[in-house]
Amino acid sequence: MAEIVEFRVPSGDDRTLLVLGLESDASEHALYLTFSAFGLLHSVRLHRNAPVAGPGYHAFVKFCSARDASRAQQACSGRSLFQKTALKYIFPA
């Protein structure tokens, strides 16, 4: 018999990473594959940078757990992962 588990949308900025420095060939799928290794993800959203910010993209990666978001930020900050240039990760304020 299946178990029904209540799911709530995660709240709080400590569960969301802002990923900066994404190249033009970045995809939500690549972000999902990279960050799901650290824990359950609620959402991954990829956005084009504003014209004044220069070419490229940024993304918001929302984890279900603040602990998983922190582990991902510490493990991945300054690493290139799936692209040539290093990425930057911050918790939005």
PyMOL Python script that loads the backbone (N, CA, C, O; Angstrom):
from pymol import cmd

cmd.read_pdbstr("""\
ATOM      1  N   MET A   1       0.838  -1.163   0.000  1.00  0.00           N
ATOM      2  CA  MET A   1       0.000   0.000   0.000  1.00  0.00           C
ATOM      3  C   MET A   1       0.894   1.241   0.000  1.00  0.00           C
ATOM      4  O   MET A   1       1.920   1.261   0.679  1.00  0.00           O
ATOM      5  N   ALA A   2       0.520   2.262  -0.744  1.00  0.00           N
ATOM      6  CA  ALA A   2       1.304   3.498  -0.860  1.00  0.00           C
ATOM      7  C   ALA A   2       1.086   4.381   0.360  1.00  0.00           C
ATOM      8  O   ALA A   2      -0.005   4.429   0.928  1.00  0.00           O
ATOM      9  N   GLU A   3       2.141   5.073   0.746  1.00  0.00           N
ATOM     10  CA  GLU A   3       2.057   6.019   1.850  1.00  0.00           C
ATOM     11  C   GLU A   3       1.896   7.425   1.284  1.00  0.00           C
ATOM     12  O   GLU A   3       2.607   7.796   0.350  1.00  0.00           O
ATOM     13  N   ILE A   4       0.990   8.199   1.823  1.00  0.00           N
ATOM     14  CA  ILE A   4       0.778   9.577   1.389  1.00  0.00           C
ATOM     15  C   ILE A   4       1.548  10.491   2.335  1.00  0.00           C
ATOM     16  O   ILE A   4       1.360  10.457   3.551  1.00  0.00           O
ATOM     17  N   VAL A   5       2.411  11.303   1.752  1.00  0.00           N
ATOM     18  CA  VAL A   5       3.250  12.216   2.531  1.00  0.00           C
ATOM     19  C   VAL A   5       2.853  13.641   2.181  1.00  0.00           C
ATOM     20  O   VAL A   5       2.764  13.994   1.005  1.00  0.00           O
ATOM     21  N   GLU A   6       2.616  14.457   3.196  1.00  0.00           N
ATOM     22  CA  GLU A   6       2.258  15.850   2.960  1.00  0.00           C
ATOM     23  C   GLU A   6       3.472  16.609   2.437  1.00  0.00           C
ATOM     24  O   GLU A   6       4.578  16.471   2.961  1.00  0.00           O
ATOM     25  N   PHE A   7       3.256  17.406   1.405  1.00  0.00           N
ATOM     26  CA  PHE A   7       4.343  18.209   0.847  1.00  0.00           C
ATOM     27  C   PHE A   7       3.977  19.674   0.929  1.00  0.00           C
ATOM     28  O   PHE A   7       2.877  20.078   0.552  1.00  0.00           O
ATOM     29  N   ARG A   8       4.905  20.458   1.423  1.00  0.00           N
ATOM     30  CA  ARG A   8       4.711  21.897   1.506  1.00  0.00           C
ATOM     31  C   ARG A   8       5.788  22.587   0.697  1.00  0.00           C
ATOM     32  O   ARG A   8       6.930  22.130   0.641  1.00  0.00           O
ATOM     33  N   VAL A   9       5.416  23.689   0.073  1.00  0.00           N
ATOM     34  CA  VAL A   9       6.384  24.477  -0.679  1.00  0.00           C
ATOM     35  C   VAL A   9       7.399  25.047   0.305  1.00  0.00           C
ATOM     36  O   VAL A   9       7.012  25.682   1.286  1.00  0.00           O
ATOM     37  N   PRO A  10       8.697  24.830   0.058  1.00  0.00           N
ATOM     38  CA  PRO A  10       9.720  25.347   0.968  1.00  0.00           C
ATOM     39  C   PRO A  10       9.684  26.868   1.002  1.00  0.00           C
ATOM     40  O   PRO A  10       9.521  27.522  -0.028  1.00  0.00           O
ATOM     41  N   SER A  11       9.839  27.415   2.189  1.00  0.00           N
ATOM     42  CA  SER A  11       9.887  28.870   2.317  1.00  0.00           C
ATOM     43  C   SER A  11      11.213  29.276   2.943  1.00  0.00           C
ATOM     44  O   SER A  11      11.851  28.483   3.636  1.00  0.00           O
ATOM     45  N   GLY A  12      11.619  30.502   2.697  1.00  0.00           N
ATOM     46  CA  GLY A  12      12.866  31.003   3.267  1.00  0.00           C
ATOM     47  C   GLY A  12      13.970  31.084   2.247  1.00  0.00           C
ATOM     48  O   GLY A  12      14.150  30.182   1.429  1.00  0.00           O
ATOM     49  N   ASP A  13      14.710  32.178   2.304  1.00  0.00           N
ATOM     50  CA  ASP A  13      15.809  32.387   1.363  1.00  0.00           C
ATOM     51  C   ASP A  13      16.981  31.440   1.592  1.00  0.00           C
ATOM     52  O   ASP A  13      17.818  31.277   0.704  1.00  0.00           O
ATOM     53  N   ASP A  14      17.057  30.815   2.763  1.00  0.00           N
ATOM     54  CA  ASP A  14      18.178  29.923   3.044  1.00  0.00           C
ATOM     55  C   ASP A  14      18.081  28.613   2.271  1.00  0.00           C
ATOM     56  O   ASP A  14      18.966  27.765   2.388  1.00  0.00           O
ATOM     57  N   ARG A  15      17.036  28.435   1.495  1.00  0.00           N
ATOM     58  CA  ARG A  15      16.871  27.229   0.678  1.00  0.00           C
ATOM     59  C   ARG A  15      17.067  27.507  -0.796  1.00  0.00           C
ATOM     60  O   ARG A  15      16.952  26.602  -1.623  1.00  0.00           O
ATOM     61  N   THR A  16      17.361  28.745  -1.130  1.00  0.00           N
ATOM     62  CA  THR A  16      17.486  29.148  -2.527  1.00  0.00           C
ATOM     63  C   THR A  16      18.895  29.621  -2.824  1.00  0.00           C
ATOM     64  O   THR A  16      19.447  30.443  -2.092  1.00  0.00           O
ATOM     65  N   LEU A  17      19.476  29.107  -3.891  1.00  0.00           N
ATOM     66  CA  LEU A  17      20.777  29.566  -4.364  1.00  0.00           C
ATOM     67  C   LEU A  17      20.584  30.402  -5.614  1.00  0.00           C
ATOM     68  O   LEU A  17      19.823  30.032  -6.508  1.00  0.00           O
ATOM     69  N   LEU A  18      21.275  31.529  -5.674  1.00  0.00           N
ATOM     70  CA  LEU A  18      21.358  32.323  -6.890  1.00  0.00           C
ATOM     71  C   LEU A  18      22.663  31.919  -7.561  1.00  0.00           C
ATOM     72  O   LEU A  18      23.739  32.104  -6.993  1.00  0.00           O
ATOM     73  N   VAL A  19      22.571  31.372  -8.755  1.00  0.00           N
ATOM     74  CA  VAL A  19      23.741  30.887  -9.484  1.00  0.00           C
ATOM     75  C   VAL A  19      24.071  31.921 -10.558  1.00  0.00           C
ATOM     76  O   VAL A  19      23.251  32.197 -11.433  1.00  0.00           O
ATOM     77  N   LEU A  20      25.271  32.488 -10.488  1.00  0.00           N
ATOM     78  CA  LEU A  20      25.700  33.542 -11.408  1.00  0.00           C
ATOM     79  C   LEU A  20      26.791  33.035 -12.337  1.00  0.00           C
ATOM     80  O   LEU A  20      27.506  32.086 -12.016  1.00  0.00           O
ATOM     81  N   GLY A  21      26.910  33.682 -13.496  1.00  0.00           N
ATOM     82  CA  GLY A  21      27.997  33.362 -14.415  1.00  0.00           C
ATOM     83  C   GLY A  21      27.715  32.206 -15.346  1.00  0.00           C
ATOM     84  O   GLY A  21      28.644  31.573 -15.848  1.00  0.00           O
ATOM     85  N   LEU A  22      26.443  31.918 -15.585  1.00  0.00           N
ATOM     86  CA  LEU A  22      26.104  30.824 -16.488  1.00  0.00           C
ATOM     87  C   LEU A  22      26.308  31.244 -17.934  1.00  0.00           C
ATOM     88  O   LEU A  22      25.973  32.366 -18.315  1.00  0.00           O
ATOM     89  N   GLU A  23      26.849  30.356 -18.724  1.00  0.00           N
ATOM     90  CA  GLU A  23      27.100  30.633 -20.132  1.00  0.00           C
ATOM     91  C   GLU A  23      25.821  30.427 -20.942  1.00  0.00           C
ATOM     92  O   GLU A  23      24.840  29.875 -20.443  1.00  0.00           O
ATOM     93  N   SER A  24      25.845  30.872 -22.181  1.00  0.00           N
ATOM     94  CA  SER A  24      24.648  30.857 -23.020  1.00  0.00           C
ATOM     95  C   SER A  24      24.119  29.458 -23.319  1.00  0.00           C
ATOM     96  O   SER A  24      22.949  29.313 -23.673  1.00  0.00           O
ATOM     97  N   ASP A  25      24.943  28.435 -23.188  1.00  0.00           N
ATOM     98  CA  ASP A  25      24.459  27.080 -23.458  1.00  0.00           C
ATOM     99  C   ASP A  25      23.972  26.361 -22.200  1.00  0.00           C
ATOM    100  O   ASP A  25      23.728  25.155 -22.232  1.00  0.00           O
ATOM    101  N   ALA A  26      23.829  27.093 -21.098  1.00  0.00           N
ATOM    102  CA  ALA A  26      23.329  26.508 -19.854  1.00  0.00           C
ATOM    103  C   ALA A  26      21.870  26.094 -20.030  1.00  0.00           C
ATOM    104  O   ALA A  26      21.137  26.690 -20.819  1.00  0.00           O
ATOM    105  N   SER A  27      21.461  25.077 -19.293  1.00  0.00           N
ATOM    106  CA  SER A  27      20.070  24.626 -19.357  1.00  0.00           C
ATOM    107  C   SER A  27      19.567  24.292 -17.960  1.00  0.00           C
ATOM    108  O   SER A  27      20.346  23.979 -17.059  1.00  0.00           O
ATOM    109  N   GLU A  28      18.256  24.365 -17.799  1.00  0.00           N
ATOM    110  CA  GLU A  28      17.660  23.982 -16.519  1.00  0.00           C
ATOM    111  C   GLU A  28      17.940  22.509 -16.234  1.00  0.00           C
ATOM    112  O   GLU A  28      18.110  22.120 -15.079  1.00  0.00           O
ATOM    113  N   HIS A  29      17.990  21.702 -17.271  1.00  0.00           N
ATOM    114  CA  HIS A  29      18.261  20.271 -17.089  1.00  0.00           C
ATOM    115  C   HIS A  29      19.661  20.040 -16.513  1.00  0.00           C
ATOM    116  O   HIS A  29      19.828  19.233 -15.598  1.00  0.00           O
ATOM    117  N   ALA A  30      20.666  20.743 -17.044  1.00  0.00           N
ATOM    118  CA  ALA A  30      22.036  20.613 -16.527  1.00  0.00           C
ATOM    119  C   ALA A  30      22.106  21.069 -15.072  1.00  0.00           C
ATOM    120  O   ALA A  30      22.778  20.442 -14.253  1.00  0.00           O
ATOM    121  N   LEU A  31      21.418  22.152 -14.754  1.00  0.00           N
ATOM    122  CA  LEU A  31      21.383  22.631 -13.367  1.00  0.00           C
ATOM    123  C   LEU A  31      20.708  21.604 -12.465  1.00  0.00           C
ATOM    124  O   LEU A  31      21.194  21.320 -11.370  1.00  0.00           O
ATOM    125  N   TYR A  32      19.605  21.056 -12.919  1.00  0.00           N
ATOM    126  CA  TYR A  32      18.896  20.056 -12.130  1.00  0.00           C
ATOM    127  C   TYR A  32      19.786  18.841 -11.857  1.00  0.00           C
ATOM    128  O   TYR A  32      19.877  18.379 -10.720  1.00  0.00           O
ATOM    129  N   LEU A  33      20.434  18.329 -12.890  1.00  0.00           N
ATOM    130  CA  LEU A  33      21.307  17.160 -12.712  1.00  0.00           C
ATOM    131  C   LEU A  33      22.442  17.446 -11.740  1.00  0.00           C
ATOM    132  O   LEU A  33      22.792  16.594 -10.923  1.00  0.00           O
ATOM    133  N   THR A  34      23.017  18.639 -11.825  1.00  0.00           N
ATOM    134  CA  THR A  34      24.132  19.006 -10.948  1.00  0.00           C
ATOM    135  C   THR A  34      23.691  19.126  -9.496  1.00  0.00           C
ATOM    136  O   THR A  34      24.323  18.555  -8.607  1.00  0.00           O
ATOM    137  N   PHE A  35      22.613  19.863  -9.247  1.00  0.00           N
ATOM    138  CA  PHE A  35      22.234  20.181  -7.873  1.00  0.00           C
ATOM    139  C   PHE A  35      21.372  19.124  -7.199  1.00  0.00           C
ATOM    140  O   PHE A  35      21.312  19.084  -5.970  1.00  0.00           O
ATOM    141  N   SER A  36      20.710  18.277  -7.956  1.00  0.00           N
ATOM    142  CA  SER A  36      19.900  17.229  -7.325  1.00  0.00           C
ATOM    143  C   SER A  36      20.775  16.206  -6.600  1.00  0.00           C
ATOM    144  O   SER A  36      20.279  15.440  -5.774  1.00  0.00           O
ATOM    145  N   ALA A  37      22.059  16.192  -6.904  1.00  0.00           N
ATOM    146  CA  ALA A  37      22.980  15.302  -6.187  1.00  0.00           C
ATOM    147  C   ALA A  37      23.115  15.703  -4.709  1.00  0.00           C
ATOM    148  O   ALA A  37      23.547  14.892  -3.890  1.00  0.00           O
ATOM    149  N   PHE A  38      22.754  16.930  -4.369  1.00  0.00           N
ATOM    150  CA  PHE A  38      22.883  17.414  -2.996  1.00  0.00           C
ATOM    151  C   PHE A  38      21.596  17.284  -2.197  1.00  0.00           C
ATOM    152  O   PHE A  38      21.613  17.444  -0.976  1.00  0.00           O
ATOM    153  N   GLY A  39      20.492  17.000  -2.852  1.00  0.00           N
ATOM    154  CA  GLY A  39      19.233  16.841  -2.139  1.00  0.00           C
ATOM    155  C   GLY A  39      18.049  17.131  -3.039  1.00  0.00           C
ATOM    156  O   GLY A  39      18.202  17.474  -4.212  1.00  0.00           O
ATOM    157  N   LEU A  40      16.870  16.986  -2.467  1.00  0.00           N
ATOM    158  CA  LEU A  40      15.632  17.170  -3.202  1.00  0.00           C
ATOM    159  C   LEU A  40      15.448  18.632  -3.598  1.00  0.00           C
ATOM    160  O   LEU A  40      15.559  19.532  -2.765  1.00  0.00           O
ATOM    161  N   LEU A  41      15.167  18.857  -4.881  1.00  0.00           N
ATOM    162  CA  LEU A  41      14.954  20.212  -5.396  1.00  0.00           C
ATOM    163  C   LEU A  41      13.466  20.498  -5.537  1.00  0.00           C
ATOM    164  O   LEU A  41      12.681  19.623  -5.902  1.00  0.00           O
ATOM    165  N   HIS A  42      13.097  21.730  -5.242  1.00  0.00           N
ATOM    166  CA  HIS A  42      11.723  22.164  -5.466  1.00  0.00           C
ATOM    167  C   HIS A  42      11.576  22.774  -6.856  1.00  0.00           C
ATOM    168  O   HIS A  42      10.603  22.498  -7.559  1.00  0.00           O
ATOM    169  N   SER A  43      12.550  23.611  -7.255  1.00  0.00           N
ATOM    170  CA  SER A  43      12.469  24.226  -8.582  1.00  0.00           C
ATOM    171  C   SER A  43      13.833  24.701  -9.045  1.00  0.00           C
ATOM    172  O   SER A  43      14.735  24.951  -8.246  1.00  0.00           O
ATOM    173  N   VAL A  44      13.958  24.817 -10.362  1.00  0.00           N
ATOM    174  CA  VAL A  44      15.146  25.367 -11.017  1.00  0.00           C
ATOM    175  C   VAL A  44      14.639  26.326 -12.085  1.00  0.00           C
ATOM    176  O   VAL A  44      13.884  25.932 -12.974  1.00  0.00           O
ATOM    177  N   ARG A  45      15.056  27.587 -11.996  1.00  0.00           N
ATOM    178  CA  ARG A  45      14.607  28.603 -12.958  1.00  0.00           C
ATOM    179  C   ARG A  45      15.815  29.305 -13.553  1.00  0.00           C
ATOM    180  O   ARG A  45      16.644  29.856 -12.828  1.00  0.00           O
ATOM    181  N   LEU A  46      15.910  29.284 -14.870  1.00  0.00           N
ATOM    182  CA  LEU A  46      17.014  29.894 -15.603  1.00  0.00           C
ATOM    183  C   LEU A  46      16.512  31.185 -16.243  1.00  0.00           C
ATOM    184  O   LEU A  46      15.444  31.200 -16.855  1.00  0.00           O
ATOM    185  N   HIS A  47      17.289  32.285 -16.100  1.00  0.00           N
ATOM    186  CA  HIS A  47      16.893  33.592 -16.629  1.00  0.00           C
ATOM    187  C   HIS A  47      18.053  34.220 -17.388  1.00  0.00           C
ATOM    188  O   HIS A  47      19.213  34.074 -17.003  1.00  0.00           O
ATOM    189  N   ARG A  48      17.729  34.917 -18.467  1.00  0.00           N
ATOM    190  CA  ARG A  48      18.731  35.678 -19.230  1.00  0.00           C
ATOM    191  C   ARG A  48      19.112  36.913 -18.415  1.00  0.00           C
ATOM    192  O   ARG A  48      18.254  37.547 -17.802  1.00  0.00           O
ATOM    193  N   ASN A  49      20.407  37.253 -18.413  1.00  0.00           N
ATOM    194  CA  ASN A  49      20.858  38.461 -17.724  1.00  0.00           C
ATOM    195  C   ASN A  49      20.274  39.699 -18.388  1.00  0.00           C
ATOM    196  O   ASN A  49      19.985  39.687 -19.584  1.00  0.00           O
ATOM    197  N   ALA A  50      20.102  40.756 -17.626  1.00  0.00           N
ATOM    198  CA  ALA A  50      19.681  42.039 -18.169  1.00  0.00           C
ATOM    199  C   ALA A  50      20.783  42.567 -19.089  1.00  0.00           C
ATOM    200  O   ALA A  50      21.953  42.252 -18.872  1.00  0.00           O
ATOM    201  N   PRO A  51      20.447  43.353 -20.102  1.00  0.00           N
ATOM    202  CA  PRO A  51      21.465  43.865 -21.035  1.00  0.00           C
ATOM    203  C   PRO A  51      22.613  44.612 -20.343  1.00  0.00           C
ATOM    204  O   PRO A  51      23.749  44.549 -20.811  1.00  0.00           O
ATOM    205  N   VAL A  52      22.342  45.303 -19.259  1.00  0.00           N
ATOM    206  CA  VAL A  52      23.410  46.036 -18.569  1.00  0.00           C
ATOM    207  C   VAL A  52      24.354  45.112 -17.808  1.00  0.00           C
ATOM    208  O   VAL A  52      25.464  45.511 -17.458  1.00  0.00           O
ATOM    209  N   ALA A  53      23.920  43.878 -17.550  1.00  0.00           N
ATOM    210  CA  ALA A  53      24.752  42.926 -16.809  1.00  0.00           C
ATOM    211  C   ALA A  53      25.694  42.147 -17.715  1.00  0.00           C
ATOM    212  O   ALA A  53      26.597  41.467 -17.226  1.00  0.00           O
ATOM    213  N   GLY A  54      25.503  42.233 -19.003  1.00  0.00           N
ATOM    214  CA  GLY A  54      26.357  41.500 -19.925  1.00  0.00           C
ATOM    215  C   GLY A  54      25.710  40.204 -20.352  1.00  0.00           C
ATOM    216  O   GLY A  54      24.666  39.820 -19.824  1.00  0.00           O
ATOM    217  N   PRO A  55      26.333  39.518 -21.319  1.00  0.00           N
ATOM    218  CA  PRO A  55      25.744  38.285 -21.840  1.00  0.00           C
ATOM    219  C   PRO A  55      25.779  37.163 -20.808  1.00  0.00           C
ATOM    220  O   PRO A  55      26.589  37.168 -19.881  1.00  0.00           O
ATOM    221  N   GLY A  56      24.891  36.218 -20.991  1.00  0.00           N
ATOM    222  CA  GLY A  56      24.862  35.060 -20.104  1.00  0.00           C
ATOM    223  C   GLY A  56      23.548  34.943 -19.364  1.00  0.00           C
ATOM    224  O   GLY A  56      22.562  35.610 -19.678  1.00  0.00           O
ATOM    225  N   TYR A  57      23.568  34.078 -18.377  1.00  0.00           N
ATOM    226  CA  TYR A  57      22.361  33.741 -17.638  1.00  0.00           C
ATOM    227  C   TYR A  57      22.645  33.667 -16.148  1.00  0.00           C
ATOM    228  O   TYR A  57      23.797  33.610 -15.718  1.00  0.00           O
ATOM    229  N   HIS A  58      21.568  33.670 -15.370  1.00  0.00           N
ATOM    230  CA  HIS A  58      21.628  33.377 -13.947  1.00  0.00           C
ATOM    231  C   HIS A  58      20.456  32.452 -13.629  1.00  0.00           C
ATOM    232  O   HIS A  58      19.513  32.351 -14.415  1.00  0.00           O
ATOM    233  N   ALA A  59      20.510  31.790 -12.502  1.00  0.00           N
ATOM    234  CA  ALA A  59      19.448  30.845 -12.159  1.00  0.00           C
ATOM    235  C   ALA A  59      19.159  30.885 -10.673  1.00  0.00           C
ATOM    236  O   ALA A  59      20.016  31.231  -9.860  1.00  0.00           O
ATOM    237  N   PHE A  60      17.935  30.523 -10.339  1.00  0.00           N
ATOM    238  CA  PHE A  60      17.536  30.310  -8.955  1.00  0.00           C
ATOM    239  C   PHE A  60      17.274  28.829  -8.788  1.00  0.00           C
ATOM    240  O   PHE A  60      16.452  28.252  -9.500  1.00  0.00           O
ATOM    241  N   VAL A  61      17.978  28.208  -7.838  1.00  0.00           N
ATOM    242  CA  VAL A  61      17.814  26.791  -7.547  1.00  0.00           C
ATOM    243  C   VAL A  61      17.258  26.704  -6.136  1.00  0.00           C
ATOM    244  O   VAL A  61      17.919  27.094  -5.174  1.00  0.00           O
ATOM    245  N   LYS A  62      16.037  26.189  -6.018  1.00  0.00           N
ATOM    246  CA  LYS A  62      15.368  26.117  -4.712  1.00  0.00           C
ATOM    247  C   LYS A  62      15.360  24.675  -4.211  1.00  0.00           C
ATOM    248  O   LYS A  62      14.811  23.777  -4.849  1.00  0.00           O
ATOM    249  N   PHE A  63      15.981  24.483  -3.058  1.00  0.00           N
ATOM    250  CA  PHE A  63      16.038  23.182  -2.402  1.00  0.00           C
ATOM    251  C   PHE A  63      14.889  23.046  -1.413  1.00  0.00           C
ATOM    252  O   PHE A  63      14.323  24.047  -0.974  1.00  0.00           O
ATOM    253  N   CYS A  64      14.552  21.838  -1.070  1.00  0.00           N
ATOM    254  CA  CYS A  64      13.555  21.597  -0.027  1.00  0.00           C
ATOM    255  C   CYS A  64      14.179  21.734   1.353  1.00  0.00           C
ATOM    256  O   CYS A  64      13.459  21.911   2.336  1.00  0.00           O
ATOM    257  N   SER A  65      15.487  21.657   1.445  1.00  0.00           N
ATOM    258  CA  SER A  65      16.198  21.712   2.719  1.00  0.00           C
ATOM    259  C   SER A  65      17.268  22.800   2.696  1.00  0.00           C
ATOM    260  O   SER A  65      18.040  22.897   1.742  1.00  0.00           O
ATOM    261  N   ALA A  66      17.311  23.611   3.738  1.00  0.00           N
ATOM    262  CA  ALA A  66      18.352  24.639   3.862  1.00  0.00           C
ATOM    263  C   ALA A  66      19.731  23.991   3.988  1.00  0.00           C
ATOM    264  O   ALA A  66      20.718  24.527   3.484  1.00  0.00           O
ATOM    265  N   ARG A  67      19.798  22.865   4.647  1.00  0.00           N
ATOM    266  CA  ARG A  67      21.077  22.160   4.822  1.00  0.00           C
ATOM    267  C   ARG A  67      21.631  21.706   3.474  1.00  0.00           C
ATOM    268  O   ARG A  67      22.829  21.836   3.222  1.00  0.00           O
ATOM    269  N   ASP A  68      20.774  21.177   2.612  1.00  0.00           N
ATOM    270  CA  ASP A  68      21.211  20.740   1.284  1.00  0.00           C
ATOM    271  C   ASP A  68      21.664  21.921   0.433  1.00  0.00           C
ATOM    272  O   ASP A  68      22.646  21.814  -0.301  1.00  0.00           O
ATOM    273  N   ALA A  69      20.958  23.043   0.526  1.00  0.00           N
ATOM    274  CA  ALA A  69      21.346  24.247  -0.214  1.00  0.00           C
ATOM    275  C   ALA A  69      22.719  24.733   0.240  1.00  0.00           C
ATOM    276  O   ALA A  69      23.544  25.125  -0.586  1.00  0.00           O
ATOM    277  N   SER A  70      22.964  24.708   1.527  1.00  0.00           N
ATOM    278  CA  SER A  70      24.258  25.138   2.066  1.00  0.00           C
ATOM    279  C   SER A  70      25.380  24.207   1.614  1.00  0.00           C
ATOM    280  O   SER A  70      26.463  24.668   1.253  1.00  0.00           O
ATOM    281  N   ARG A  71      25.128  22.911   1.634  1.00  0.00           N
ATOM    282  CA  ARG A  71      26.145  21.944   1.179  1.00  0.00           C
ATOM    283  C   ARG A  71      26.468  22.147  -0.291  1.00  0.00           C
ATOM    284  O   ARG A  71      27.634  22.096  -0.683  1.00  0.00           O
ATOM    285  N   ALA A  72      25.454  22.375  -1.104  1.00  0.00           N
ATOM    286  CA  ALA A  72      25.673  22.600  -2.542  1.00  0.00           C
ATOM    287  C   ALA A  72      26.476  23.867  -2.766  1.00  0.00           C
ATOM    288  O   ALA A  72      27.390  23.885  -3.590  1.00  0.00           O
ATOM    289  N   GLN A  73      26.147  24.917  -2.047  1.00  0.00           N
ATOM    290  CA  GLN A  73      26.852  26.197  -2.188  1.00  0.00           C
ATOM    291  C   GLN A  73      28.323  26.046  -1.815  1.00  0.00           C
ATOM    292  O   GLN A  73      29.194  26.552  -2.524  1.00  0.00           O
ATOM    293  N   GLN A  74      28.606  25.373  -0.737  1.00  0.00           N
ATOM    294  CA  GLN A  74      29.991  25.188  -0.290  1.00  0.00           C
ATOM    295  C   GLN A  74      30.776  24.287  -1.238  1.00  0.00           C
ATOM    296  O   GLN A  74      31.950  24.546  -1.504  1.00  0.00           O
ATOM    297  N   ALA A  75      30.151  23.246  -1.743  1.00  0.00           N
ATOM    298  CA  ALA A  75      30.850  22.285  -2.599  1.00  0.00           C
ATOM    299  C   ALA A  75      31.084  22.805  -4.015  1.00  0.00           C
ATOM    300  O   ALA A  75      32.058  22.415  -4.657  1.00  0.00           O
ATOM    301  N   CYS A  76      30.215  23.671  -4.508  1.00  0.00           N
ATOM    302  CA  CYS A  76      30.263  24.058  -5.920  1.00  0.00           C
ATOM    303  C   CYS A  76      30.803  25.460  -6.173  1.00  0.00           C
ATOM    304  O   CYS A  76      31.152  25.777  -7.310  1.00  0.00           O
ATOM    305  N   SER A  77      30.882  26.290  -5.174  1.00  0.00           N
ATOM    306  CA  SER A  77      31.291  27.674  -5.380  1.00  0.00           C
ATOM    307  C   SER A  77      32.689  27.755  -5.978  1.00  0.00           C
ATOM    308  O   SER A  77      33.631  27.147  -5.470  1.00  0.00           O
ATOM    309  N   GLY A  78      32.813  28.518  -7.069  1.00  0.00           N
ATOM    310  CA  GLY A  78      34.101  28.705  -7.716  1.00  0.00           C
ATOM    311  C   GLY A  78      34.517  27.577  -8.644  1.00  0.00           C
ATOM    312  O   GLY A  78      35.613  27.618  -9.203  1.00  0.00           O
ATOM    313  N   ARG A  79      33.671  26.572  -8.821  1.00  0.00           N
ATOM    314  CA  ARG A  79      33.971  25.454  -9.719  1.00  0.00           C
ATOM    315  C   ARG A  79      33.188  25.621 -11.013  1.00  0.00           C
ATOM    316  O   ARG A  79      32.124  26.240 -11.023  1.00  0.00           O
ATOM    317  N   SER A  80      33.699  25.085 -12.078  1.00  0.00           N
ATOM    318  CA  SER A  80      33.038  25.237 -13.369  1.00  0.00           C
ATOM    319  C   SER A  80      31.896  24.243 -13.574  1.00  0.00           C
ATOM    320  O   SER A  80      30.928  24.560 -14.266  1.00  0.00           O
ATOM    321  N   LEU A  81      31.985  23.069 -12.998  1.00  0.00           N
ATOM    322  CA  LEU A  81      30.986  22.010 -13.099  1.00  0.00           C
ATOM    323  C   LEU A  81      30.677  21.634 -14.542  1.00  0.00           C
ATOM    324  O   LEU A  81      31.416  20.832 -15.113  1.00  0.00           O
ATOM    325  N   PHE A  82      29.644  22.160 -15.156  1.00  0.00           N
ATOM    326  CA  PHE A  82      29.224  21.737 -16.490  1.00  0.00           C
ATOM    327  C   PHE A  82      29.548  22.757 -17.574  1.00  0.00           C
ATOM    328  O   PHE A  82      29.029  22.654 -18.685  1.00  0.00           O
ATOM    329  N   GLN A  83      30.398  23.740 -17.274  1.00  0.00           N
ATOM    330  CA  GLN A  83      30.777  24.730 -18.285  1.00  0.00           C
ATOM    331  C   GLN A  83      32.249  25.089 -18.117  1.00  0.00           C
ATOM    332  O   GLN A  83      32.904  24.594 -17.200  1.00  0.00           O
ATOM    333  N   LYS A  84      32.775  25.943 -18.990  1.00  0.00           N
ATOM    334  CA  LYS A  84      34.205  26.277 -18.972  1.00  0.00           C
ATOM    335  C   LYS A  84      34.588  27.237 -17.853  1.00  0.00           C
ATOM    336  O   LYS A  84      35.659  27.099 -17.263  1.00  0.00           O
ATOM    337  N   THR A  85      33.726  28.210 -17.552  1.00  0.00           N
ATOM    338  CA  THR A  85      34.060  29.218 -16.546  1.00  0.00           C
ATOM    339  C   THR A  85      33.481  28.850 -15.188  1.00  0.00           C
ATOM    340  O   THR A  85      32.491  28.123 -15.098  1.00  0.00           O
ATOM    341  N   ALA A  86      34.104  29.356 -14.142  1.00  0.00           N
ATOM    342  CA  ALA A  86      33.654  29.085 -12.777  1.00  0.00           C
ATOM    343  C   ALA A  86      32.342  29.801 -12.491  1.00  0.00           C
ATOM    344  O   ALA A  86      32.087  30.894 -12.996  1.00  0.00           O
ATOM    345  N   LEU A  87      31.515  29.159 -11.669  1.00  0.00           N
ATOM    346  CA  LEU A  87      30.240  29.724 -11.272  1.00  0.00           C
ATOM    347  C   LEU A  87      30.341  30.356  -9.896  1.00  0.00           C
ATOM    348  O   LEU A  87      31.228  30.015  -9.114  1.00  0.00           O
ATOM    349  N   LYS A  88      29.430  31.281  -9.599  1.00  0.00           N
ATOM    350  CA  LYS A  88      29.342  31.877  -8.275  1.00  0.00           C
ATOM    351  C   LYS A  88      27.958  31.561  -7.720  1.00  0.00           C
ATOM    352  O   LYS A  88      26.966  31.579  -8.449  1.00  0.00           O
ATOM    353  N   TYR A  89      27.901  31.273  -6.425  1.00  0.00           N
ATOM    354  CA  TYR A  89      26.655  30.930  -5.772  1.00  0.00           C
ATOM    355  C   TYR A  89      26.475  31.804  -4.550  1.00  0.00           C
ATOM    356  O   TYR A  89      27.396  31.960  -3.748  1.00  0.00           O
ATOM    357  N   ILE A  90      25.305  32.366  -4.409  1.00  0.00           N
ATOM    358  CA  ILE A  90      25.019  33.145  -3.209  1.00  0.00           C
ATOM    359  C   ILE A  90      23.592  32.862  -2.770  1.00  0.00           C
ATOM    360  O   ILE A  90      22.750  32.445  -3.565  1.00  0.00           O
ATOM    361  N   PHE A  91      23.340  33.096  -1.490  1.00  0.00           N
ATOM    362  CA  PHE A  91      21.976  33.041  -0.990  1.00  0.00           C
ATOM    363  C   PHE A  91      21.384  34.427  -1.163  1.00  0.00           C
ATOM    364  O   PHE A  91      21.953  35.396  -0.661  1.00  0.00           O
ATOM    365  N   PRO A  92      20.258  34.555  -1.860  1.00  0.00           N
ATOM    366  CA  PRO A  92      19.658  35.889  -2.015  1.00  0.00           C
ATOM    367  C   PRO A  92      19.297  36.478  -0.665  1.00  0.00           C
ATOM    368  O   PRO A  92      18.925  35.750   0.256  1.00  0.00           O
ATOM    369  N   ALA A  93      19.404  37.795  -0.544  1.00  0.00           N
ATOM    370  CA  ALA A  93      19.060  38.452   0.732  1.00  0.00           C
ATOM    371  C   ALA A  93      17.608  38.840   0.738  1.00  0.00           C
ATOM    372  O   ALA A  93      17.124  39.404   1.720  1.00  0.00           O
TER     373      ALA A  93
END
""", "prot")
cmd.dss("prot")
cmd.show_as("cartoon", "prot")
cmd.util.cbc("prot")
cmd.orient("prot")
